[in-house]
Amino acid sequence: MKDYYKIDLELFMQNNAELIRDIKSKAPVYADELGLEVVQYINREVKQAHLDYIDSLGVRDPYEYYVSQHEEDRHLADTLIAQHRSALHHTA
């Protein structure tokens, strides 16, 4: 099965190269202040920027967004989203 989140994150990184460069340039100082490795800091900041972007779109369910954006097979996308919704309602 595809990792729709990873696909979306990689696309976000490609489309926001300037932001990624900025995060990487600040990483050594901020990582040290937070007691993180540089790579941990970069990953954390990139994922947060991606989440902020998804939130700015008004997305209510990120999983549904990732699947609908990156699954080419519409029937499979609809099936995965329906399964996701069903699982959410059974645990609620």
C-alpha positions as CSV (number, residue, x, y, z in Angstrom):
1,M,0.0,0.0,0.0
2,K,1.2,3.5,-0.8
3,D,2.3,5.8,2.0
4,Y,0.1,8.8,1.0
5,Y,1.4,11.0,3.8
6,K,5.0,10.4,2.7
7,I,4.1,11.2,-0.9
8,D,2.4,14.4,0.2
9,L,5.3,15.4,2.5
10,E,7.8,14.8,-0.3
11,L,5.8,16.9,-2.7
12,F,5.5,19.7,-0.1
13,M,9.2,19.7,0.3
14,Q,9.8,19.9,-3.4
15,N,7.4,22.8,-3.8
16,N,8.9,24.6,-0.8
17,A,12.6,24.4,-1.4
18,E,13.2,27.9,0.0
19,L,11.5,27.0,3.3
20,I,13.4,23.8,3.6
21,R,16.7,25.6,3.0
22,D,15.7,28.1,5.7
23,I,14.9,25.3,8.2
24,K,18.2,23.6,7.4
25,S,20.2,26.8,7.8
26,K,18.8,27.4,11.3
27,A,19.0,23.8,12.4
28,P,22.4,23.7,14.0
29,V,21.6,26.5,16.5
30,Y,18.0,25.6,17.2
31,A,18.7,21.9,17.5
32,D,21.3,22.5,20.1
33,E,19.1,24.8,22.1
34,L,16.4,22.1,22.1
35,G,18.7,19.2,22.8
36,L,18.0,17.5,19.5
37,E,20.2,16.2,16.7
38,V,20.2,18.4,13.7
39,V,18.4,15.8,11.6
40,Q,15.7,15.4,14.3
41,Y,15.2,19.2,14.3
42,I,14.9,19.4,10.5
43,N,12.4,16.5,10.4
44,R,10.3,18.0,13.2
45,E,10.2,21.5,11.6
46,V,9.5,20.2,8.1
47,K,6.7,18.0,9.3
48,Q,5.2,20.9,11.4
49,A,5.4,23.2,8.3
50,H,3.6,20.6,6.3
51,L,0.9,20.2,8.9
52,D,0.5,24.0,9.1
53,Y,0.1,24.0,5.3
54,I,-2.6,21.2,5.5
55,D,-4.4,23.1,8.2
56,S,-4.3,26.3,6.2
57,L,-6.2,24.5,3.4
58,G,-9.0,23.8,5.9
59,V,-8.5,20.1,5.7
60,R,-10.6,18.3,8.3
61,D,-9.2,14.8,7.8
62,P,-5.6,14.7,6.6
63,Y,-5.7,11.0,5.7
64,E,-8.7,11.6,3.4
65,Y,-6.9,14.5,1.8
66,Y,-3.7,12.5,1.2
67,V,-5.5,9.6,-0.3
68,S,-7.7,11.8,-2.5
69,Q,-4.7,13.8,-3.8
70,H,-2.3,10.9,-4.4
71,E,-4.3,7.8,-5.3
72,E,-4.8,7.7,-9.1
73,D,-7.4,4.9,-8.9
74,R,-10.6,6.7,-7.8
75,H,-12.4,3.5,-6.9
76,L,-9.5,2.5,-4.6
77,A,-9.4,6.0,-3.1
78,D,-13.1,5.9,-2.4
79,T,-12.8,2.5,-0.8
80,L,-9.9,3.5,1.4
81,I,-11.7,6.6,2.5
82,A,-14.8,4.6,3.3
83,Q,-12.8,2.1,5.3
84,H,-11.1,5.0,7.2
85,R,-14.4,6.6,8.0
86,S,-15.9,3.2,9.1
87,A,-12.9,2.6,11.4
88,L,-13.3,6.1,13.0
89,H,-16.9,5.5,13.7
90,H,-16.3,2.1,15.3
91,T,-13.7,3.5,17.7
92,A,-15.7,6.6,18.6
